[in-house]
Amino acid sequence: MAFSKSAPIQLHYQLANELRNYIQSGTWNIGDLFPTDREVMEKYNVSATTVRRAIKQLVNEGWIERRPGKGTFIKKEPIKE
């Protein structure tokens, strides 16, 4: 997905929404290893700061958790339809 720098929504919010959608859709399951910051940067062509802010938002919302020395993991269950 291409993000719009001219959109009224900041890039890190756009990225957090995209990543949250993957979790909600069940693409990733609870306990799955979340992609590294570098992988997200390369896939979405965004800066490290944008990735860190988006991930911090998802951590604060309880979707993912960071485990020092281990990685970042999916924490919440996807929404069932």
N, C-alpha and C positions, 0 to 999 in steps of 0.2 A: 504494500500500500504506500502511496506517495502522500506525504504530509504537506500541508500548505503553510508556508511561513507567513502568508498574508491573511490567513484566517484569524478571526477574533479570538480563537482558542489557542493558547500557547502550545508549542510543540510537545512539551513533556506531558501535557494533559491529553493531547491527541494520541501519543504513544501509549500512555497508561490505559486509555480506553481500548486501544487495539489489543494490547496484551491481556487486559481483563476479559475481553470478548473470547480470546482463546481459552482462558480458564473456564469461563461460564459455559462454553460450548462443549466442554469435555475433551478438547484436544489434548490437554494435560490433565493428569489425575493427581489426587492428593498423594504427596510424597515424591512425585516426579521431580527430577532435577530441572530447574529453570535454566534457560539459556544463559550463558555468561554475558557480562556487559559487552564484551567485544563482539560476540555473535549478534547481539541485538543491534549494536552500532553498525555493523556491516550489513545486516539484513535490511535495516530501515534507513541507512545512510544518514544517521544523525550523530551528534557529538556525544562525547562521554558525559558531559554535564546533563544533557537532555535525558540520557539513559539513567543516570543516577537519580535524577529528580523523579522520573516516572516510576522507577523501582521503589524509591522511598515512599511515594504515594501508595503503591500497592501494598507495601509492608505496613504502612499506617492504617490501611483499610482492612488488613488481616488476610489478604489474598495469598501472600507469599511470606516466607520467613528466611532470613539470612542466618546461616550457621558458620561462624568464623572457622576457617580451615577446611570446611566441607563444601560450601556452595550455597545456592539459593534454591528453596524448595517450595512447591505448591502446597498451600495450607488449607484452602477452602474447597468444598465440593462444588462441582458445576451445578447450575440450575437445571432441574429436570422439567421438560415440557410435557 
